[in-house]
Amino acid sequence: MKRQKYEWEGVSVVEAARRCEVQREIENYLQALSSYPERFAGDPCVSFEQHLFSMMAAGHAVRNGRNCAS
């Protein structure tokens, strides 16, 4: 009788960390997207890209009091 190999269905630590990082990037982008109209109203010369990067540089990462492990 032939044995079947079962692959571990869990997620590696590296993959879990990458998923967490990607989730944070998505949340940061969505936060920048929602706040851009107000920023643009005050400074029409600022591009969305400049707004997004300035938010990231200022550390306005979305945390919502949770981390990816929870």
C-alpha positions, -999 to 999 in steps of 0.1 A, spaced: 0 0 0 13 34 -10 16 61 17 2 95 10 22 126 19 3 152 38 16 187 36 14 209 66 -15 232 62 -2 258 86 14 291 77 51 297 82 63 325 104 78 343 74 45 340 55 25 352 84 48 382 89 45 390 52 7 388 53 7 411 83 29 436 64 7 435 33 -25 440 55 -8 471 70 1 485 36 -35 480 24 -49 498 55 -24 526 51 -34 530 15 -71 531 23 -65 556 51 -46 579 26 -73 574 1 -100 586 25 -80 615 38 -67 628 4 -97 649 -5 -93 671 26 -55 674 20 -61 683 -17 -86 709 -7 -60 726 14 -31 721 -10 -42 714 -46 -6 709 -58 -1 678 -37 -4 645 -56 -20 614 -40 14 597 -42 30 626 -22 2 625 3 5 587 8 43 589 12 41 618 36 16 598 57 39 568 57 69 589 66 51 606 94 42 572 108 4 573 104 2 536 101 -32 522 109 -30 500 139 -65 501 154 -51 487 186 -45 453 172 -17 433 157 -17 406 131 -14 378 156 -48 385 171 
